[in-house]
Amino acid sequence: MRIPAPLERVIGALARLPGIGEKTATRMAFTILRESHSYATEFSEALAALHTVIRHCSICHSISESEVCAICTDPNRERDTVCVVEGIPDLMAIEQTGEFRGLYHVLHGTLSPVQGIGPDDLTIASLVKRLQQGHVTEVVLATNVDVEGDATALYVGRLLARIEGVTVTRIATGVPLGGDLEYLDRGTLANALRGRRQV
């Protein structure tokens, strides 16, 4: 059976999303086709708004509907602490814990020479400029614990160490809550031992 071109285009577009294969994309496209015309219109308008309404915050580079995001304008946030994350999903994950009350800075990636991503491809320069204004006393590096994330944290940490009055910290890593030591890999256990603290 030959699939009509408009449906084929939708399947192709959906299949480009991470974690969505051709079969899942086909099921999704047929589900959209079965829905009412108003649903399809609402769906397409919502997708279009992603690029016409949402922008990056001019301060932290998170997503916002205005020039400055809700977190940066929130008077209840601690303005002397900035948490540096790789992407917006990381910011959202930290926010869901309710443990961090400071501000954020989104790098939009990690350093990766293999992929040709250098410091100029991230928002590192604007982070340095932001810190040079003198309002921030601590920067928490919350990049992923992998080769790229660690390399990025190391690079940014060394760069920020030159700024007077700013303490640079790294999120703790190690044993997960409820984890059994005997089942942990060597790297995780080694990180846990290096990151030990006084009780």
Secondary structure, DSSP 4 states (H G I P E B T S, - for coil): -PPPHHHHHHHHHHHTSTT--HHHHHHHHHHHHHS-HHHHHHHHHHHHHHHHT-EE-TTT--EESSSS-HHHH-TTS-TTEEEEESSHHHHHHHHHHT---SEEEE-SS--BGGGTB-GGGTTHHHHHHHHTTS---EEEE---SSHHHHHHHHHHHHHHTTSTT-EEEE---SPPTT--GGGS-HHHHHHHHHT----
